[in-house]
Amino acid sequence: MSAPTLDPIAPPEGIFDEMLDADGSCRPHYAAYARWLGEASVESMAAKRAEADLIFRRSGITFSVYGDEGGTERLIPSDLVPRIIPGAEWSMLERGLAQRVSAINRFLADIYHGQEILRAGVIPAEQILANDQYQVAMIGTRVPRDIYAHIVGVDIVRHADGCYYVLEDNLRVPSGVSYMLSNRRTMMRLFPDLFRTHAVRPVEHYPALLLHTLRAATEVDNPTVVLLTPGRYNSAYFEHAFLARQMGIELVEGQDLFVRDGFVWMRTTSGPQRVDVIYRRIDDSFLDPLVFRPDSMLGVPGLLAAYRLGNVAIANAIGTGVADDKSIYPYVPEMIRFYLGEEPILRNVPTWMCRKPDDLKYVLDHLRELVVKEVHGAGGYGMLVGPTSTADEIARFAQVLKAEPANYIAQPTLALSTCPTFVDEGVAPRHIDLRPFVLVGREIRMVAGGLTRVALRKGSLVVNSSQGGGTKDTWVVDEPGSAAARRHAQPAAGLAIEPVPPLMPEQAHELPPPEPEGGAQGGR
């Protein structure tokens, strides 16, 4: 076996690579990075990777996997080779994301009020009204500015044809933004020279944008905002604590809140304090034991009543999960046409709905070629990737599919684009996706890029961290010297990019967080 090098290995034929074009030459937006990489060494990159792992571990940037008998927290691998997107390409994605999220919010407001899209026959009524995520308790409930989905994570992939496709919309409690922010901080610490030579758009202001969005969810002046977490044993607890700290708001559990006289209050050392906005990281069914699951110990009794009175805002709104459902995903292009009168900017992946007899027959006949997903599934669980499955696995899945066809959709196996990734064999292509985070308040805002997830196993298409995936820093770059480059110039406020000496194990510590926009309100 040859020694690893930093010369990027070409991807398999027929795969779109973000750095190398079909003839193996470097794409223009990667040219400066490729020159830098050519002057680096495998040893220096390996040392930087060890340093990054140490920073992440000391910072507590971990996640836990449900069902893991050991109950241990794992480090999410962060690759050192960035995914780079040209500024002009990002502008197209930004427009498409804003269009898509606008239509989804119009759809959510409609199905809980006039239901015009159902009466027009664009979407079968039973697809919505019989959906487990459709909350009857929300019918007729008004939310400020008709915004139901304030924070949306949209999963996007690039296919072999070079085009971007939306894979799914995450509207209930989209996660991962803390890894986007942590990746950027770590990369700026380890490679300050790269940020001097590349016009990389910043992402560090995301917590300020998020807080601005949450405050816009209510008509109250100077509102009190809290982040409601299930607690420290939740797999995304690191992110909950991270975001609360960055925004300067209280991190609370259900037991810290109570409802009195139709308002939500927070217990503090100085007495009850009224809460105006709840950024919830808990699913609908656990939010209020008086309405949803009576055995829930995570929610707040009476919360829905206060919400329906308009005395507290919840982001994302109760009932948004119906638009998160994979069985509703195929209709998003029609939502855009119906509500906005526009053609979709971003494409959907062709999808077979197994509840339809003809679609089910096709899927059963072509299981070896398709990816089949549970409509309520997440995290890479409950799915079949036909091309990588054994005959026995396909046969067993076919029986499950026949028994409950309405619970599944199927899509073609996409040739996800690859990005150079620093692995044991050197810099080799690995499949990636992209999750930009869209914030909807008085306007639609997003930071440039998002979270790039990477399938670290050679040939794997599953990027989920729970299934062995990792993450990358995502750079949206502008032409040096351009107006866009000057407008988005690094360094971002509060982040120095002076050279930092390598960390020794005994010196490693958490990177200092930037100052939050506002101080913590209340106390516990």
C-alpha positions, 0 to 999 in steps of 0.5 A: 500500500502506497504512503498517504499523500495530500494530492487529492484522489480523483472520485469514481467516474460519473461522480461530481466532485466539488474540487476536481472537474471531470478531467481532474483539474482543479475548479477555480474556486478551489485553486488557492486552497489547492496551492496551499494544500500542495505545500502542506505535509501529511504530518502537519495535517495529522497534527492539526487533526489531533489538535482539532479532536482535542479542542472538540473533546475539551469543549464538550462537542459530543453527541450520544446515540439512542439505543447505545447500550454503553450510553457513552458520548461520542466525538463527531469527527470534523474534517480539516478540508473545507467544502467550498461554494462559490458566492454566485452559486450560494446566491442561487441556493439562498434564493431557492431556500427563501422561496421554499421556506416561504411556501412552507410557512404559507402552507402551514398557516393554510392547513390550520385555517382556510385549508385552501390547498386541500379544497383545491385538490393540490394535496389529498386531504387525508394526507394532512388530516390523518397525519400523525403530525397534524395537530388538531388543537392548532386549528384556528390558532393564530401565530404572530405574522403567520410564521410557523417555522422560524428555524428550518434546516434544509438538507441539500445534495448535489447529484452527478449532473452538477445540480442541487436537489433538496433531500428533505426539510427539517422543521420540528427541531432542526439541529446541527448549527452548533457544529457549523459554528464550532467547525468555523472557530476551530478552523480559524484557530488552526489555519489563520493563514487560510482566512487571510487568503480566502474571502470566506463569508462569516457565520459567527453572527448566527446566534445574534440572528437567531436571537433577533428571529426569536424576539420577532416571534412576539409583539412584546417589547424587550421579550424574555426568551428561553431555550427549552431542553429535554435535559442533559441526557438528550443527544443534542444537549451540547447544542442546546447549552451552546446556543443558550450561552451564545444568545445570553438566554436561559436554558430551562427544562420543563420543571423550571416553567409553570403556567399561571393566569394564562401566562408562562412563568420561569422560576428564578431566585428572585421570584417568577419571571414572565416568559414571552418566547420559548425556543423549544427543542422538544417534540410536540407530543412532550410539550404539554401533558394536559393535551398531548402525552400525559406521561411526559415529564419534559413539558409544561402543563397548560402551555398550549392554553397559554399559547392559544391565548397568544400569551407566549410564542413558541418556535417552531410552532406546534404542528409544524411537523406535518410539513416535516413529514417525508410523505408531504415532501413531494408536494413542496414544488406544488406548494410553491406554485400554489402560494407564490405563483412561481416555479421552484428554484431548487429541485426535489428528488423524484419520489415514489409514495408507497401508499399509492398501489402503482408506486408500491409495485414499482418500488418492490420491483426495484428495491435493489436500485432505490433508497426507501425511507420511513416517512417519520424516520430520522438520523439514517434509521429505518431506511434501506439503501438498496445498492448496498443491501444484501438479498436477505435484507432486501427480502425482509424489508419488502415484507415490512413495506408490504405490511405498512406501505403508507409509512414509506417513500422511495427515491432513486439512489443519488450519486451524491457529490464528493469532496476531498477529505483527509482520511488514512489514505490521504486526501480522498473523495467522500460523499457529502450533503449540506444543511443550510439553516434558514431563519424566518422573522420579520425577514428571512435570514441565513448565514452563508453556507451551513453544515456540511456532513460527510460520509467518512466510510469509503463509498458510503452515502450515509452522512448522519453522525449516528451512522459514522458520518462527520462534518466539514467547515463550509466556506462560501467564497467571493472573488478576492477584491470584489465588492462581495468580498469587501462586504463579507471580509474576515475576520468577523467581530470578536474573532482574532486570526493571529497565529496561535501556537499548537496546543499541548494536551495539558494546555487545551481549553475551550475556545472563548465564546463571542460576547452574546448580544444580550445578557442572561435574563432571570436566574436559577 
